[in-house]
Amino acid sequence: MPRASFTIVSVVVALSFLLSSSLPAAQGGPHIASPSDPPSGGWVPSRTPTLAWRFLALDDSDFQTAFEVEVATDANFTDVVVASAPVSSNETAWEVPAPGLAAGNWSWRVRAADSNGTWSSWLASSFGVDLEPPEITMVRVDKRYTDGGFVGYSVCWLSTDAASGVGNATVEVEGVSNKTVGTGAGSCVGVGRPPPGTYRVRLWVRDRVNHTGFAETTFTVTDPWSENAWILGSAVVAVVATIAALFFWRRRRRRGRSPKGAPPSD
């Protein structure tokens, strides 16, 4: 071999050795198992949720041959509560076995082996388990007034949900109205001025995983005129006072016009 060719080959070999020794070792194979469901930070309504992922590889012909899943109480996975152990399968979902998970926040991670048996790195996500419906702490019916007086009734309520949060609410006044509102935690909904009678109010409050809390109450509508009785009474008093003032003003005026020495006219 000519000296020039030998020198070039030696340089290439040396550079290849230096580059390979300076690069960090690859963590897992050229593929990942990416958590997809539940969405990161999302909530599920079950103790035994199904955890799903996507197998993504640089080589489109590569495929998953095994997976492993762990669920823990913390993001560092120092307290793993349930795990699948390595499973030889191309399935990209795994159901948490019974008795399942308690309500609260959880971390989970997954890794997968490709067609060469090379394992990927762990990729993690989180989710919450919500097992209880919202708590309705108050529901009542209030009268609504404006400067013009009584204008109708409102159904008002307060509710809480310690897990996924309150989503929406439906208010039904039997035989009168049925309304769904987007803010279920606390609100008031006008229900108009129904005819006299006793009405049942039913309230459904849903959380973000569709658990539903329920409460009901009743209210009685009296004669609509009686709702503004204080206004009518005030008006009557004002009218009577005005008439009396005019009467006494005219009486004094007539007395002021009587001739001297003449008795005042009645």
C-alpha positions as CSV (number, residue, x, y, z in Angstrom):
1,M,0.0,0.0,0.0
2,P,1.4,3.4,-0.9
3,R,2.5,5.5,2.0
4,A,-0.1,8.3,1.2
5,S,-3.0,5.9,1.2
6,F,-1.8,4.3,4.4
7,T,-1.6,7.7,6.1
8,I,-5.1,8.7,5.0
9,V,-6.6,5.4,6.3
10,S,-4.8,5.8,9.6
11,V,-6.2,9.3,10.0
12,V,-9.7,8.2,9.2
13,V,-9.5,5.3,11.7
14,A,-8.0,7.6,14.4
15,L,-10.8,10.2,13.9
16,S,-13.5,7.6,14.0
17,F,-12.1,6.3,17.3
18,L,-11.9,9.7,18.8
19,L,-15.5,10.7,17.7
20,S,-17.0,7.4,19.0
21,S,-15.3,7.6,22.3
22,S,-16.3,11.3,22.8
23,L,-20.0,10.8,22.1
24,P,-22.3,9.8,25.0
25,A,-23.7,6.3,24.9
26,A,-27.3,6.1,23.5
27,Q,-30.0,5.7,26.1
28,G,-32.2,2.9,24.7
29,G,-32.9,2.2,21.0
30,P,-33.8,4.7,18.2
31,H,-37.5,4.7,19.3
32,I,-39.7,5.9,22.1
33,A,-42.9,5.0,23.8
34,S,-44.7,8.3,24.3
35,P,-47.6,8.5,26.8
36,S,-50.8,9.7,25.1
37,D,-53.8,8.9,27.3
38,P,-54.9,10.2,29.7
39,P,-53.5,13.6,28.6
40,S,-50.8,14.9,30.9
41,G,-52.5,16.3,34.0
42,G,-55.9,15.0,32.9
43,W,-58.5,13.2,35.1
44,V,-60.1,9.8,34.9
45,P,-63.3,8.6,36.7
46,S,-62.0,5.1,37.4
47,R,-59.7,3.2,39.8
48,T,-58.6,1.0,36.9
49,P,-57.8,3.4,34.0
50,T,-56.3,2.3,30.8
51,L,-52.9,3.9,30.1
52,A,-52.0,4.3,26.5
53,W,-48.9,5.3,24.5
54,R,-47.6,5.7,21.0
55,F,-44.6,3.7,19.7
56,L,-42.5,6.0,17.6
57,A,-39.4,4.8,15.7
58,L,-36.9,6.3,13.3
59,D,-37.3,3.3,11.1
60,D,-40.9,3.0,9.9
61,S,-40.5,-0.8,9.6
62,D,-39.6,-1.1,13.3
63,F,-42.3,-2.3,15.7
64,Q,-42.9,-2.8,19.4
65,T,-42.2,-6.3,20.8
66,A,-42.6,-5.6,24.6
67,F,-43.5,-2.9,27.1
68,E,-43.3,-2.1,30.7
69,V,-45.5,0.4,32.8
70,E,-45.1,1.7,36.3
71,V,-47.5,3.9,38.3
72,A,-46.2,5.8,41.3
73,T,-47.3,8.4,43.9
74,D,-44.4,10.7,43.0
75,A,-42.7,12.0,39.9
76,N,-39.4,10.5,40.9
77,F,-41.0,7.0,41.0
78,T,-39.5,6.2,44.4
79,D,-42.9,4.9,45.5
80,V,-44.2,2.6,42.7
81,V,-47.6,1.3,43.6
82,V,-48.4,-0.9,40.6
83,A,-46.4,-2.1,37.7
84,S,-46.8,-4.4,34.7
85,A,-43.3,-5.9,34.6
86,P,-42.0,-6.5,31.1
87,V,-44.8,-7.8,28.9
88,S,-44.0,-9.4,25.5
89,S,-46.7,-7.7,23.4
90,N,-47.2,-5.2,20.6
91,E,-50.2,-3.7,22.4
92,T,-49.9,0.1,23.2
93,A,-52.3,0.2,26.1
94,W,-52.4,-1.3,29.6
95,E,-55.3,-1.4,32.1
96,V,-54.4,-0.8,35.8
97,P,-55.5,-4.1,37.5
98,A,-58.0,-4.2,40.4
99,P,-58.2,-3.1,43.1
100,G,-56.8,-0.1,41.3
101,L,-55.8,3.3,42.5
102,A,-57.1,5.6,45.2
103,A,-58.5,9.1,44.4
104,G,-55.8,11.6,43.9
105,N,-52.8,12.5,41.7
106,W,-50.6,9.9,40.1
107,S,-47.5,9.6,37.9
108,W,-46.9,6.9,35.3
109,R,-44.2,6.0,32.9
110,V,-43.7,3.5,30.0
111,R,-40.8,2.1,28.0
112,A,-40.9,-0.3,25.0
113,A,-38.6,-2.8,23.3
114,D,-38.3,-2.7,19.5
115,S,-38.0,-5.5,17.0
116,N,-34.3,-5.9,17.9
117,G,-35.2,-6.3,21.6
118,T,-33.7,-2.9,22.4
119,W,-35.5,-1.0,25.2
120,S,-36.3,2.7,25.0
121,S,-35.8,5.2,27.8
122,W,-38.7,5.7,30.3
123,L,-41.1,8.5,29.4
124,A,-43.4,9.8,32.1
125,S,-46.7,11.6,32.4
126,S,-49.3,12.3,35.1
127,F,-53.1,12.0,35.7
128,G,-55.6,12.2,38.5
129,V,-58.3,9.8,39.7
130,D,-61.7,11.5,40.5
131,L,-64.2,9.1,42.2
132,E,-66.7,11.5,43.8
133,P,-69.4,13.9,42.5
134,P,-69.3,17.6,43.3
135,E,-70.7,18.6,46.7
136,I,-73.5,21.1,46.6
137,T,-73.2,23.2,49.7
138,M,-76.1,25.6,49.2
139,V,-79.2,26.0,46.9
140,R,-81.9,28.6,47.5
141,V,-84.4,30.7,45.6
142,D,-84.1,34.5,45.9
143,K,-86.4,37.3,44.9
144,R,-84.9,39.9,42.5
145,Y,-85.7,43.6,42.7
146,T,-84.7,46.6,40.7
147,D,-85.5,50.3,41.1
148,G,-88.9,49.4,39.6
149,G,-89.7,46.8,42.2
150,F,-90.0,43.1,42.1
151,V,-88.9,41.5,38.8
152,G,-88.8,37.8,39.4
153,Y,-87.0,34.8,41.1
154,S,-83.4,33.5,40.9
155,V,-82.1,30.0,41.7
156,C,-78.7,30.4,43.4
157,W,-76.2,27.8,44.5
158,L,-72.7,27.0,45.7
159,S,-70.7,23.8,45.0
160,T,-67.2,22.4,45.2
161,D,-65.2,19.5,43.8
162,A,-61.8,18.8,45.3
163,A,-60.6,16.7,42.3
164,S,-61.3,17.5,38.6
165,G,-63.3,20.6,39.5
166,V,-66.9,21.7,38.8
167,G,-67.8,21.8,35.1
168,N,-71.4,22.9,34.5
169,A,-74.9,22.8,36.1
170,T,-78.5,22.3,35.0
171,V,-81.3,24.1,36.9
172,E,-84.9,22.9,36.4
173,V,-87.9,24.7,37.9
174,E,-90.7,22.1,37.4
175,G,-93.1,23.2,34.7
176,V,-91.4,26.6,34.2
177,S,-87.8,26.4,32.9
178,N,-84.7,24.2,32.3
179,K,-81.3,25.9,31.9
180,T,-77.7,24.6,31.7
181,V,-75.0,27.0,32.6
182,G,-71.3,26.7,32.0
183,T,-70.1,27.8,35.5
184,G,-71.4,25.3,38.0
185,A,-69.3,26.2,41.0
186,G,-71.5,29.1,42.1
187,S,-74.0,31.1,40.2
188,C,-77.6,32.4,40.0
189,V,-80.0,31.8,37.2
190,G,-83.2,33.9,36.7
191,V,-86.4,31.8,36.3
192,G,-88.8,34.6,35.7
193,R,-92.2,35.3,37.4
194,P,-94.2,32.1,37.4
195,P,-97.9,32.1,38.3
196,P,-98.9,31.7,42.0
197,G,-98.2,28.2,43.3
198,T,-95.5,26.0,44.8
199,Y,-92.6,24.9,42.6
200,R,-89.9,22.3,42.9
201,V,-86.4,23.3,42.0
202,R,-83.9,20.6,40.9
203,L,-80.2,21.2,40.5
204,W,-77.6,18.9,38.9
205,V,-73.9,19.9,39.1
206,R,-71.4,18.0,37.1
207,D,-67.6,17.8,37.5
208,R,-65.1,17.5,34.6
209,V,-65.3,13.7,34.4
210,N,-69.2,13.9,34.4
211,H,-69.9,12.8,38.0
212,T,-73.1,14.5,39.0
213,G,-74.2,16.0,42.3
214,F,-77.9,16.6,43.0
215,A,-79.9,18.9,45.2
216,E,-83.5,20.2,45.3
217,T,-85.7,22.7,47.1
218,T,-89.1,24.3,46.8
219,F,-90.5,27.9,46.7
220,T,-93.9,29.4,46.8
221,V,-95.2,32.2,44.5
222,T,-97.9,34.4,46.0
223,D,-100.2,36.9,44.3
224,P,-97.9,38.9,42.0
225,W,-99.4,42.2,43.3
226,S,-98.4,41.3,46.9
227,E,-94.7,41.3,45.9
228,N,-95.0,45.0,45.2
229,A,-97.3,45.7,48.1
230,W,-94.7,48.0,49.8
231,I,-94.5,50.1,46.6
232,L,-98.3,50.3,46.3
233,G,-98.6,51.2,50.0
234,S,-96.0,53.9,49.6
235,A,-97.8,55.3,46.6
236,V,-101.2,55.4,48.5
237,V,-99.6,57.1,51.4
238,A,-98.0,59.7,49.1
239,V,-101.3,60.3,47.3
240,V,-103.2,60.7,50.6
241,A,-100.5,63.1,51.9
242,T,-100.7,65.2,48.7
243,I,-104.5,65.4,48.9
244,A,-104.4,66.4,52.6
245,A,-101.7,69.1,51.9
246,L,-103.8,70.5,49.0
247,F,-106.9,70.6,51.2
248,F,-105.2,72.5,54.0
249,W,-103.4,74.8,51.6
250,R,-106.7,75.8,50.0
251,R,-108.4,76.2,53.4
252,R,-105.7,78.6,54.6
253,R,-105.9,80.5,51.3
254,R,-109.6,80.9,51.7
255,R,-109.2,82.1,55.2
256,G,-106.7,84.7,54.1
257,R,-109.2,86.2,51.7
258,S,-112.1,86.7,54.3
259,P,-113.2,90.4,54.9
260,K,-112.2,92.0,58.2
261,G,-114.6,91.3,61.0
262,A,-116.3,88.5,59.0
263,P,-116.1,85.0,60.3
264,P,-113.9,82.7,58.3
265,S,-115.9,80.6,55.9
266,D,-115.8,76.9,56.3
